[in-house]
Amino acid sequence: MHAAVCDFILDCLQNSIEAGAQRIKLSIIETQHRLSIEITDDGCGMTEQELKKAVDPFYTDGHKHRARRVGLGIPFLIQAVEQSDGDWKLDSEKGKGTRLGFFFSSDHIDTPPTGDISGMLLQAIMFDGGFELEIERRLEKDGRTDGYSVKRSEMIEVLGDLNDADSLIMARQFLKSQEEDYLLEKEDLIEGDR
């Protein structure tokens, strides 16, 4: 079961990688009243019929997870989003890729906790494969924007093999520092309202 927004994001990123995406863009954008996520990839994409099946909890193609008889990732996401007065949109084109956007209302009692963003990003960067993952984490308030961005290829270029323990420690420290700076800026913006 998904306990945090990060769990949904990681599940969706894994779907992109398993769909053969070479380029994936993840945007995590916060405003005063919402947390918006957008994941865009250039994977195999889906037909209109496959899109309808993707939101059906009682459907699985039987290829990706052979022992699984149901596909609950996107249906669980949709349920969580709708329970918290959020919304979602899934677009795809066969052979071109997929775009999934969703948001949670920050003020709603049923909105799941965000979770460990830096830990989730580290896990996503560590997935096997030669894909590029571009991450954008942004805070928007009163016309002001702050945040950070990270590319998987740049992390690999600087750190080397992400299976090496020293590289993983440095990647974790870097991502954690980026998130800590982000949260400090967010706190400053909130304090400015008081």
Secondary structure, DSSP 8 states (H G I E B T S, - for coil): ---SHHHHHHHHHHHHHHTT-SEEEEEEEE-SSEEEEEEEE-SS---HHHHHHHT-TT---SSSSTT-S---HHHHHHHHHHHTT-EEEEEEETTTEEEEEEEEETT-TT------HHHHHHHHHHSSSS-EEEEEEEEEETTEEEEEEEEHHHHHHHH--TTSHHHHHHHHHHHHHHHHHHHHHHHHHHHHH-
